[in-house]
């Protein structure tokens, strides 16, 4: 049975939104996030301090799309109020690793005694800081923060060695949104 589906996302104090064509921009006290929500049967609109998602005569597929859009918008609104933070631990048991941020890159020197440093490009919109044995990735966009942390973790992936013995690397130990 086809129903008219409508979902609303509250913006809250200090948060503004702008819808232009299918691009939604959310601005808040901690930053700004933009994203394109393009689907022929799902529409976005602003009604006061709410973002309204509407899918007239929605089938099962439109219901799933509407749910995904709703979750993305909630994450955007939460991110501009309070940024998403990922924490990574630097573990070096065999060789002392040197990790530093230079420009828009994270440089990992002396990983397992390698002469050539490993470089990880930091995605635009993410802020990366190295505090001793910890790397902190912060962003208003949950996807940017997560992808940057994942790129750092996979840059230190070990192959052709016994992972039970060689446990060196950078590992995510605290994710945004985990309790």
C-alpha positions as CSV (number, residue, x, y, z in Angstrom):
1,X,0.0,0.0,0.0
2,X,1.3,3.4,-0.9
3,X,1.3,6.0,1.8
4,X,2.3,9.6,2.0
5,X,5.5,9.7,4.2
6,X,6.7,12.8,6.0
7,X,9.6,13.1,8.4
8,X,10.9,16.2,10.2
9,X,14.3,17.1,11.6
10,X,14.5,19.8,14.3
11,X,17.3,22.2,13.8
12,X,17.6,23.5,17.4
13,X,19.1,26.8,18.7
14,X,21.9,28.4,16.7
15,X,21.5,26.1,13.7
16,X,20.4,27.3,10.3
17,X,19.7,25.4,7.1
18,X,19.4,26.3,3.4
19,X,18.0,24.2,0.6
20,X,18.9,25.1,-2.9
21,X,17.7,22.7,-5.6
22,X,18.7,19.4,-4.0
23,X,21.7,20.7,-2.0
24,X,21.2,21.1,1.8
25,X,23.6,23.3,3.7
26,X,23.5,23.2,7.5
27,X,25.4,25.9,9.5
28,X,25.9,25.9,13.2
29,X,28.2,27.2,16.0
30,X,31.0,24.6,15.2
31,X,30.9,24.6,11.4
32,X,29.1,24.0,8.2
33,X,28.2,20.8,6.3
34,X,26.8,20.5,2.8
35,X,25.3,17.5,1.0
36,X,23.3,16.8,-2.1
37,X,20.1,14.7,-1.6
38,X,18.9,13.8,-5.0
39,X,16.0,11.5,-5.6
40,X,13.1,12.0,-7.9
41,X,10.3,11.1,-5.4
42,X,11.7,12.5,-2.2
43,X,11.6,16.3,-1.6
44,X,13.4,18.5,1.0
45,X,11.9,21.7,2.3
46,X,12.3,24.1,5.2
47,X,9.3,24.9,7.4
48,X,10.4,27.3,10.2
49,X,13.1,25.6,12.2
50,X,12.5,22.2,10.8
51,X,13.8,20.3,7.7
52,X,10.9,18.4,6.2
53,X,11.3,15.3,4.0
54,X,8.3,14.4,2.0
55,X,7.6,11.3,-0.2
56,X,4.1,11.2,-1.6
57,X,2.8,7.7,-2.4
58,X,6.0,6.1,-1.2
59,X,6.8,2.5,-2.0
60,X,9.1,0.4,0.0
61,X,12.2,1.7,-1.9
62,X,11.2,5.4,-1.2
63,X,10.7,4.5,2.5
64,X,14.3,3.3,2.7
65,X,15.6,6.3,0.8
66,X,13.7,8.6,3.1
67,X,15.1,6.8,6.2
68,X,18.6,7.2,4.9
69,X,18.2,10.9,4.1
70,X,16.7,11.4,7.6
71,X,19.7,9.8,9.3
72,X,22.1,11.8,7.2
73,X,20.4,15.1,8.0
74,X,20.3,14.2,11.7
75,X,24.1,13.5,11.6
76,X,24.6,16.9,9.8
77,X,22.6,18.8,12.4
78,X,24.4,17.0,15.3
79,X,27.8,17.6,13.7
80,X,27.4,21.4,13.4
81,X,26.5,21.5,17.1
82,X,29.2,19.2,18.4
83,X,32.0,17.9,16.0
84,X,32.6,14.1,15.6
85,X,35.9,13.0,17.2
86,X,37.9,9.8,16.4
87,X,40.9,8.8,18.5
88,X,43.7,6.6,17.2
89,X,46.5,5.0,19.3
90,X,50.1,4.9,18.0
91,X,51.6,1.6,18.8
92,X,55.3,1.0,18.1
93,X,56.9,-2.0,19.7
94,X,59.8,-2.7,17.4
95,X,60.9,0.6,16.0
96,X,60.1,4.1,17.4
97,X,57.6,5.6,15.0
98,X,57.5,9.3,14.4
99,X,54.0,10.7,13.4
100,X,53.5,14.3,12.4
101,X,51.1,16.5,10.5
102,X,52.6,18.7,7.7
103,X,50.1,20.7,5.6
104,X,47.3,18.5,4.5
105,X,49.2,15.2,5.1
106,X,50.0,13.0,8.0
107,X,53.5,11.7,7.8
108,X,54.5,8.4,9.5
109,X,58.3,8.0,9.6
110,X,60.3,4.9,10.6
111,X,57.3,2.5,10.5
112,X,58.9,-1.0,11.0
113,X,62.2,0.6,10.2
114,X,61.2,1.7,6.7
115,X,63.4,4.3,5.1
116,X,60.6,5.9,3.0
117,X,57.9,7.6,5.2
118,X,54.3,6.7,4.7
119,X,52.0,9.6,3.8
120,X,48.2,9.9,4.4
121,X,46.3,12.7,2.7
122,X,43.9,14.4,5.1
123,X,40.4,14.9,3.7
124,X,39.3,18.5,3.4
125,X,37.2,19.4,6.4
126,X,39.0,17.2,8.9
127,X,41.3,18.5,11.6
128,X,44.1,16.1,12.7
129,X,46.3,16.6,15.7
130,X,49.0,14.4,17.2
131,X,49.2,14.4,21.0
132,X,52.1,12.1,22.1
133,X,50.8,8.6,21.5
134,X,47.4,9.6,20.3
135,X,46.0,11.0,17.0
136,X,42.8,13.0,17.2
137,X,40.6,13.4,14.1
138,X,37.8,16.0,14.4
139,X,35.2,17.1,11.8
140,X,31.6,18.4,11.6
141,X,30.9,15.7,9.0
142,X,30.8,12.2,10.4
143,X,31.8,10.7,7.0
144,X,34.9,12.9,6.6
145,X,36.0,12.1,10.2
146,X,35.5,8.4,9.7
147,X,37.2,8.2,6.3
148,X,40.2,10.1,7.5
149,X,40.6,7.9,10.6
150,X,40.2,4.8,8.4
151,X,42.8,6.1,5.9
152,X,45.3,6.6,8.8
153,X,44.6,3.1,10.2
154,X,45.0,1.4,6.8
155,X,48.2,3.3,6.0
156,X,49.9,1.3,8.8
157,X,48.6,-2.1,7.6
158,X,51.1,-4.9,8.0
159,X,51.5,-7.5,5.3
160,X,54.0,-10.4,5.0
161,X,54.6,-10.6,8.7
162,X,53.1,-12.3,11.7
163,X,50.5,-9.9,13.1
164,X,50.6,-11.6,16.5
165,X,54.2,-10.4,16.8
166,X,54.3,-7.2,14.8
167,X,51.5,-5.2,16.3
168,X,52.9,-1.8,15.3
169,X,50.6,0.7,13.7
170,X,47.8,3.3,14.3
171,X,44.6,1.8,15.6
172,X,41.2,3.4,16.2
173,X,40.2,3.0,19.8
174,X,37.4,5.5,20.2
175,X,34.8,6.2,17.5
176,X,32.4,9.1,17.2
177,X,28.9,7.9,18.3
178,X,30.0,4.8,20.2
179,X,28.9,4.7,23.8
